[in-house]
Amino acid sequence: MKLLYLLRKDILESRRGMSIYALTLFLIMLLPNILTMIFSNPSYSDIATYYQSYFISFLFVGGFIITSLSFREDMYGKSTQHNWLMLPASPLEKLSVKVIYSALLYPILLLLFITASSLIIEGLNTMIFGRHYLVLNPVDALYWKLIPIYIVTQSVFLLGAAYFRKASFVKTVLMLNLLGLVIGLITILAGRIIFNNYFDGMSIDSDLIINNFEIRFSSPEAFEGIIAFRVFETIGKVLFWVFLAPFCWVVSYFRVREVQANDAV
């Protein structure tokens, strides 16, 4: 019950900003649509994927930005931090509300909003121009495959929101790029060691790949590279789907608890 009150509080406090966000998104979808109907004839691929591209863009880019703002106005706000600290809720409850709001409510509401917007816009197009784009189908399997990916990846930006007081989105993206650079270098080094027979100097030689593959195909060692790739792929999937989001949530919880303990003194 306490979570519902906290969630209601967050929704009420953000309703103005989210209303502006929704209006902006609606206009972004409407204006290019009308101009295209007036001045050109959209192709079938554009007709079929028009709203799909908007959903994907605003799910990830918009969702990451909104998530990065999760703690800016309460946990780190100069005029609002005191009220946030005095809330009769534990750090776990305060974090859980942010997870529910940004990871669960946002993608579902975005899907419903774009679906409703597409019905309105394409209804107008049909009446005025006699043609229309395909409306968004909210039960399309693609969207329900993307939402779990969003839930996992946005946990990283929630962690950034909890740790960085200012410019959390930019700082989180910067840290992800640095981490990606390190992982990339480690991957290249591991590949250079594992697949040494396929390298000529520091570059891969296609002739060496063909020759080594033909020579070693009949032996058990022929599958060493494939097995190594499968192992890395499995490890990556396990880390992504099982450990990434819980790790970010746990670290975020300790950060929220730290801020509440230090700043409340």
C-alpha positions in Angstrom: 0.0 0.0 0.0 2.9 2.4 0.8 4.4 1.7 -2.6 1.1 2.8 -4.2 1.1 6.1 -2.3 4.7 6.7 -3.3 4.0 5.8 -6.9 0.9 8.1 -6.9 3.1 10.9 -5.5 5.7 10.4 -8.3 3.0 10.4 -11.0 1.4 13.5 -9.7 4.7 15.4 -9.4 5.8 14.4 -12.9 2.4 14.9 -14.7 3.2 18.3 -16.1 6.6 17.2 -17.5 5.1 14.0 -18.9 2.2 15.9 -20.5 4.7 18.2 -22.3 6.7 15.1 -23.3 3.5 13.4 -24.6 2.5 16.5 -26.6 6.0 16.8 -28.1 6.0 13.1 -29.1 2.5 13.5 -30.7 3.6 16.5 -32.7 6.8 14.8 -33.8 4.7 12.0 -35.2 2.0 14.2 -36.7 3.9 16.9 -38.6 6.2 14.7 -40.7 3.3 12.4 -41.4 1.1 15.2 -42.8 4.0 16.7 -44.8 4.7 13.3 -46.3 1.0 12.8 -47.2 0.9 16.3 -48.9 4.2 16.3 -50.8 5.1 12.7 -51.5 3.8 9.1 -51.7 5.4 7.0 -48.9 6.7 3.6 -49.8 5.2 0.4 -48.4 8.2 -0.1 -46.0 7.7 3.4 -44.6 4.0 2.8 -44.2 4.5 -0.4 -42.3 7.3 0.8 -40.0 6.5 4.5 -39.4 5.2 4.2 -35.8 7.4 1.2 -35.1 10.5 3.4 -35.5 9.0 6.0 -33.1 8.2 3.5 -30.5 11.7 2.0 -30.6 13.4 5.4 -30.5 11.3 6.8 -27.6 11.4 3.5 -25.7 15.2 3.5 -25.5 16.4 7.1 -25.9 13.4 8.7 -24.2 13.3 6.0 -21.5 17.0 6.3 -20.7 16.7 10.1 -20.4 13.6 9.9 -18.2 15.3 7.2 -16.1 18.4 9.4 -15.7 16.2 12.1 -14.2 14.7 9.8 -11.6 16.5 11.3 -8.6 17.3 14.8 -9.8 14.2 16.5 -8.3 13.9 14.7 -5.0 17.1 13.0 -3.8 19.4 15.7 -5.2 17.0 18.7 -5.4 18.1 21.6 -3.2 14.5 22.6 -2.4 12.9 19.1 -2.4 15.6 16.9 -0.8 14.3 17.6 2.7 10.8 16.5 1.9 12.2 13.4 0.2 14.3 12.5 3.2 11.3 12.9 5.5 9.1 10.6 3.6 8.0 7.7 5.8 9.5 5.1 3.5 12.6 3.0 3.4 15.4 3.3 0.8 14.2 0.1 -0.8 10.6 1.4 -1.2 11.9 4.7 -2.6 14.0 2.8 -5.1 11.3 0.3 -6.0 9.0 3.1 -7.0 11.5 4.5 -9.4 12.0 1.0 -10.9 8.2 0.5 -11.3 7.8 4.0 -12.8 10.6 4.0 -15.3 11.1 0.3 -16.1 7.5 -1.0 -16.1 5.0 1.8 -16.4 6.8 3.9 -19.0 7.1 1.3 -21.8 3.5 0.1 -21.4 2.1 3.6 -21.3 4.3 4.6 -24.3 3.0 1.7 -26.3 -0.6 2.6 -25.5 0.0 6.3 -26.2 1.6 5.7 -29.6 -1.1 3.2 -30.5 -3.8 5.8 -29.6 -2.0 8.6 -31.4 -1.6 6.5 -34.5 -5.3 5.8 -34.6 -6.1 9.5 -34.3 -3.5 10.6 -36.9 -4.3 7.9 -39.4 -8.0 8.5 -39.0 -7.4 12.1 -40.0 -5.2 11.0 -42.9 -7.9 8.7 -44.2 -10.6 11.4 -44.1 -8.4 14.1 -45.6 -6.0 12.3 -48.0 -7.7 9.0 -48.5 -4.6 7.1 -47.5 -2.7 6.3 -44.3 0.2 4.6 -42.6 -0.4 1.4 -40.7 -1.4 2.0 -37.1 0.8 0.6 -34.3 -0.2 -2.9 -33.3 0.4 -3.1 -29.5 0.3 -6.9 -29.5 3.1 -7.3 -32.0 5.6 -9.7 -30.6 8.5 -7.4 -31.6 7.5 -4.8 -28.9 7.1 -7.3 -26.2 10.6 -8.6 -27.0 12.1 -5.1 -26.9 10.5 -4.2 -23.6 12.5 -6.8 -21.5 15.7 -5.5 -23.2 14.7 -2.0 -22.2 14.0 -3.1 -18.6 17.5 -4.6 -18.3 19.4 -1.8 -20.1 17.6 1.1 -18.3 18.7 -0.3 -15.0 22.2 1.0 -15.9 20.8 4.5 -16.3 18.9 4.2 -13.0 22.2 3.4 -11.4 23.7 6.5 -13.0 20.8 8.6 -11.8 21.4 7.4 -8.3 25.2 8.1 -8.3 25.5 11.2 -10.3 24.0 14.4 -8.9 24.2 16.4 -12.2 24.2 15.5 -15.9 23.6 11.8 -15.0 22.6 10.8 -18.6 25.7 12.2 -20.1 28.0 10.8 -17.4 26.3 7.4 -17.7 26.8 7.3 -21.5 30.4 8.3 -21.0 31.1 5.6 -18.5 29.4 3.0 -20.8 31.6 4.1 -23.6 34.7 3.7 -21.4 33.5 0.3 -20.2 32.8 -0.7 -23.8 36.3 0.3 -24.8 37.9 -1.8 -22.1 35.7 -4.8 -22.9 36.5 -4.4 -26.6 40.2 -4.4 -25.9 39.9 -7.5 -23.7 37.8 -9.3 -26.4 40.3 -8.4 -29.1 43.2 -9.7 -27.0 41.3 -12.9 -26.2 40.5 -13.4 -29.8 44.1 -12.8 -30.8 45.2 -15.5 -28.4 42.5 -18.1 -29.1 42.5 -17.7 -32.9 46.2 -17.1 -33.3 46.4 -19.5 -36.3 44.1 -17.3 -38.3 46.1 -14.1 -38.0 48.8 -12.8 -40.2 50.6 -10.2 -38.1 47.8 -8.2 -36.4 45.1 -8.8 -39.1 43.0 -11.8 -40.0 43.9 -13.5 -43.3 41.0 -15.1 -45.1 43.4 -17.6 -46.8 44.6 -18.7 -43.4 41.1 -19.2 -42.2 40.2 -21.4 -45.2 43.4 -23.4 -45.0 43.3 -23.9 -41.3 39.6 -24.8 -41.5 40.2 -27.4 -44.2 43.2 -28.9 -42.5 41.6 -29.1 -39.1 38.1 -29.9 -40.1 38.4 -33.7 -39.6 40.0 -33.3 -36.1 38.3 -32.4 -32.8 40.3 -29.2 -32.7 38.3 -28.0 -35.6 35.5 -27.0 -33.3 37.7 -25.2 -30.7 36.9 -21.8 -32.2 33.1 -22.5 -32.4 33.0 -23.8 -28.9 34.9 -20.7 -27.6 32.4 -18.4 -29.3 29.5 -20.4 -27.9 31.0 -20.2 -24.4 31.5 -16.4 -24.6 28.0 -16.0 -26.1 26.4 -18.0 -23.3 28.4 -16.1 -20.6 27.3 -12.8 -22.2 23.6 -13.8 -22.2 23.7 -15.0 -18.6 25.4 -11.8 -17.5 23.0 -9.6 -19.4 19.7 -11.3 -18.6 20.4 -12.7 -15.1 22.9 -10.4 -13.4 22.9 -6.9 -15.0 19.6 -5.5 -13.8 19.7 -7.0 -10.2 23.3 -5.8 -9.9 22.4 -2.2 -10.9 19.3 -2.3 -8.6 21.3 -3.5 -5.6 24.1 -0.9 -6.1 21.4 1.8 -6.6 19.8 0.7 -3.3 23.0 1.1 -1.4 23.5 4.5 -3.0 20.0 5.6 -2.0 20.5 4.4 1.5 23.9 6.1 1.7 22.4 9.5 0.6 19.5 9.1 3.0 21.8 8.3 5.9 24.4 11.0 5.2 22.2 13.9 4.1 19.6 13.3 6.8 22.2 14.0 9.5 
